[in-house]
Amino acid sequence: MVPKIAMKIYKHANEVLLAACDEDLLGKTFRDGKLNLEVSRDFYDDTRVDKVLFLRSLQLSTISNLVGETTINTAIDAGFVDKECIIWIDGIPHAQVCTM
């Protein structure tokens, strides 16, 4: 079974925020020292998509909040995220992307 990506799009003025995560991380919280990452359903969960639709949405976003190996690796492979810009919280990769 191909893993799905959960995502939600927010629009405000000229900004488009994409919140996306591996669907199996929804509802979980990860802690590592002072870092706390809550993958809340309210923020990330609107629709489930495959990698192609995720990348189309990522291409249109101005700000992206990404969590999980499938989500992050897909963004890396497409050139949206640099491996050096990922933070790891309790073994879970997290990246934020801003485009101008």
C-alpha positions in Angstrom: 0.0 0.0 0.0 1.4 3.4 -1.0 1.6 5.8 1.9 -0.7 8.8 1.6 0.1 12.4 2.6 -2.4 14.4 4.6 -2.6 18.0 3.7 -4.5 21.2 4.3 -4.2 24.5 2.4 -4.7 27.9 4.0 -5.1 31.1 1.9 -4.7 34.6 3.3 -4.2 37.6 1.0 -1.3 36.6 -1.3 0.0 33.8 0.9 -0.8 30.1 0.5 0.3 27.9 3.4 0.5 24.2 2.8 0.5 22.0 5.9 1.4 18.4 5.0 2.4 15.3 6.8 2.6 11.5 6.6 -1.0 10.4 7.4 0.2 7.9 10.0 1.6 10.8 12.1 -1.7 12.6 12.4 -2.8 13.2 16.0 0.7 12.4 17.5 3.0 14.6 19.5 6.8 14.3 19.4 9.2 15.7 22.0 13.0 16.1 22.0 14.4 18.2 24.7 12.9 21.6 24.4 11.4 20.9 21.0 7.8 19.9 20.7 6.0 18.9 17.5 2.3 18.4 17.6 0.9 16.9 14.3 -2.7 18.0 15.0 -5.6 16.9 12.8 -7.0 20.4 12.9 -3.9 21.9 11.3 -2.7 19.1 8.9 -5.8 17.1 8.0 -8.2 18.1 5.3 -7.5 15.7 2.4 -5.3 12.7 1.7 -3.2 12.8 -1.5 -0.6 11.0 -3.5 2.9 12.4 -4.1 1.9 13.9 -7.4 -0.9 16.0 -6.0 1.2 16.9 -3.0 4.0 18.2 -5.3 1.5 20.3 -7.3 0.2 21.9 -4.1 3.7 22.5 -2.9 4.6 24.2 -6.1 1.7 26.7 -5.6 2.4 27.4 -1.9 4.3 30.3 -0.5 4.8 28.8 2.9 5.0 25.1 3.7 5.1 23.2 7.0 6.1 19.6 6.3 6.4 16.5 8.6 7.3 12.9 8.1 9.7 10.8 6.0 7.4 10.3 3.0 6.4 14.0 2.8 9.9 15.3 3.4 11.6 12.9 1.0 9.2 13.7 -1.7 9.9 17.4 -1.2 13.7 16.7 -1.2 13.5 14.6 -4.4 11.6 17.4 -6.2 14.1 20.1 -5.0 11.9 22.0 -2.6 13.8 21.0 0.6 17.5 20.8 1.3 18.5 17.9 3.5 20.6 20.2 5.6 17.5 22.3 6.5 15.6 19.5 8.2 15.2 19.3 11.9 14.6 16.0 13.6 12.3 15.8 16.6 12.1 12.4 18.3 13.2 10.7 15.1 10.6 12.6 12.9 11.8 14.9 10.2 10.3 18.4 10.0 10.9 21.2 7.5 9.5 24.7 6.8 9.7 26.2 3.4 9.2 29.8 2.3 9.3 31.0 -1.3 9.3 34.5 -2.5 
